[in-house]
Amino acid sequence: MRTKILTGNTAGVSNYRPCYVKKHKALFHRWEDKSWVVAASPMVGGTPAGQIKMTIGIVEYEDGSVHECYPDEIRFCDPHHNEYCFDIKEIN
């Protein structure tokens, strides 16, 4: 069962999703984009300056602590896909 909460940074109601992160029970809060600037390489022919960006998940563990994790570390355990209709076509 999902718990409805009101969030301060969105206009509406959000849902937590139960999940496992590295075999630990957690509640998924949201996706977040992180980015940071990197300097140019001092080496001749090295990489130019730029920005690195990645998506992370914000999760809350049973003890109440909140952590960031990589998307491939999250395994959702609710039947969320049942809410969608997929056309089943055979792929040869």
C-alpha positions in Angstrom: 0.0 0.0 0.0 1.3 3.4 -0.9 1.4 6.3 1.5 0.3 9.6 0.2 2.3 12.6 1.3 2.3 16.3 0.5 5.7 17.6 -0.6 7.0 21.1 -0.4 8.8 21.2 -3.7 6.0 20.0 -6.0 2.4 21.1 -6.6 0.4 18.1 -5.6 0.5 14.7 -4.0 3.4 12.3 -4.3 3.8 8.6 -3.6 6.6 6.7 -1.9 7.4 3.3 -3.5 8.7 0.4 -1.5 12.0 -1.0 -2.8 15.1 -2.8 -1.9 18.6 -1.2 -2.2 21.4 -3.7 -1.9 19.0 -6.1 -0.1 17.9 -3.5 2.4 14.3 -2.4 2.7 13.7 1.2 1.7 11.1 3.7 0.5 11.9 5.5 -2.8 11.3 9.2 -2.6 12.3 10.6 -6.0 14.8 10.8 -8.8 17.4 13.7 -8.6 19.9 15.0 -11.2 23.3 15.8 -9.8 25.9 17.7 -11.8 29.3 19.2 -11.3 31.9 21.1 -13.3 35.2 19.5 -14.2 38.4 21.4 -15.1 40.2 20.8 -18.4 43.0 18.2 -18.3 46.5 19.8 -18.1 47.8 17.1 -20.5 48.4 17.9 -24.1 45.4 16.5 -26.0 43.6 15.9 -22.8 39.9 16.2 -22.2 38.3 19.7 -22.3 36.5 21.4 -19.3 32.9 20.5 -19.0 30.1 19.3 -16.8 29.3 15.8 -15.6 25.7 14.9 -14.9 24.1 11.8 -13.4 20.7 10.7 -12.1 20.4 9.3 -8.6 17.6 7.9 -6.4 16.7 9.4 -3.0 15.7 6.6 -0.7 14.7 6.3 3.0 15.8 3.2 5.0 13.8 1.6 7.9 15.9 3.5 10.5 14.8 6.8 9.0 18.1 7.7 7.3 17.9 9.1 3.8 20.6 8.2 1.2 21.4 8.6 -2.4 21.9 5.6 -4.6 22.5 4.7 -8.2 19.4 3.7 -10.3 20.8 0.1 -10.9 20.9 -0.5 -7.1 17.1 0.0 -6.7 14.7 -2.9 -7.1 11.0 -1.8 -6.7 8.7 -4.4 -5.1 5.3 -2.9 -5.8 3.2 -4.1 -8.8 3.5 -0.6 -10.5 3.7 -2.2 -14.0 0.2 -3.6 -13.6 -1.2 -0.1 -13.9 -0.1 0.1 -17.6 -1.3 -1.8 -20.6 1.4 -3.2 -22.9 0.6 -4.5 -26.3 2.1 -8.0 -26.5 3.7 -8.6 -29.9 5.9 -11.5 -30.7 9.4 -10.4 -31.7 11.2 -12.7 -34.1 
